[in-house]
Amino acid sequence: MPMPAGDQGTLTVAPGATASRRWSRADSAGWYDFTIAADGFERRFAGRLETGRPGVSDPAMALHLAI
């Protein structure tokens, strides 16, 4: 199921089950940022999928510096 950039969707998976989710990289210039969480566990994944072509710097990299 494609997800638009910025979608805060939640995918709930029953114990022992598997699931997958897909989203377009086009709207984010190849950047991704998502979190997987379960009881007592949380892991965040963020980065850019490398294509070998010129890319765009992380658009959110300096947001904390905004005045």
C-alpha positions as CSV (number, residue, x, y, z in Angstrom):
1,M,0.0,0.0,0.0
2,P,1.7,3.2,-1.1
3,M,1.9,6.0,1.6
4,P,2.3,9.7,0.7
5,A,5.3,11.5,2.2
6,G,4.5,12.8,5.7
7,D,1.8,10.2,6.3
8,Q,1.8,9.3,10.0
9,G,0.0,6.0,9.4
10,T,0.1,3.2,11.9
11,L,0.3,-0.5,11.0
12,T,-0.7,-2.9,13.7
13,V,0.6,-6.5,13.4
14,A,-0.6,-9.4,15.6
15,P,2.0,-11.4,17.5
16,G,3.6,-14.0,15.1
17,A,2.2,-12.3,12.0
18,T,4.1,-10.4,9.3
19,A,3.1,-7.3,7.4
20,S,4.7,-4.9,4.9
21,R,4.1,-1.3,3.9
22,R,5.4,0.6,0.9
23,W,5.7,4.3,0.1
24,S,6.9,6.4,-2.7
25,R,10.4,7.9,-2.3
26,A,9.7,10.5,-5.1
27,D,8.0,12.9,-2.8
28,S,10.9,13.0,-0.3
29,A,13.9,12.9,-2.7
30,G,14.7,9.4,-1.5
31,W,14.7,10.3,2.2
32,Y,13.0,8.1,4.7
33,D,12.3,8.3,8.5
34,F,10.1,5.7,10.3
35,T,9.9,4.0,13.7
36,I,9.1,0.4,14.6
37,A,7.7,0.0,18.1
38,A,6.5,-2.9,20.2
39,D,6.1,-3.6,23.9
40,G,9.4,-2.6,25.4
41,F,11.1,-2.0,22.0
42,E,11.5,1.0,19.7
43,R,13.8,1.4,16.7
44,R,14.0,4.4,14.4
45,F,15.3,4.2,10.8
46,A,16.2,7.3,8.9
47,G,18.4,8.0,5.9
48,R,18.4,8.3,2.2
49,L,18.3,5.5,-0.4
50,E,21.4,5.9,-2.6
51,T,20.9,5.7,-6.3
52,G,24.4,6.9,-7.5
53,R,22.8,10.0,-9.0
54,P,23.1,13.6,-7.6
55,G,20.7,14.0,-4.7
56,V,19.2,16.5,-2.4
57,S,20.5,17.2,1.1
58,D,18.2,16.2,4.0
59,P,15.4,18.9,3.9
60,A,14.9,18.6,7.7
61,M,18.5,18.5,8.7
62,A,18.7,22.1,10.0
63,L,15.1,22.6,11.2
64,H,16.3,22.9,14.8
65,L,18.3,26.0,13.8
66,A,15.3,27.9,12.5
67,I,14.8,31.2,14.2
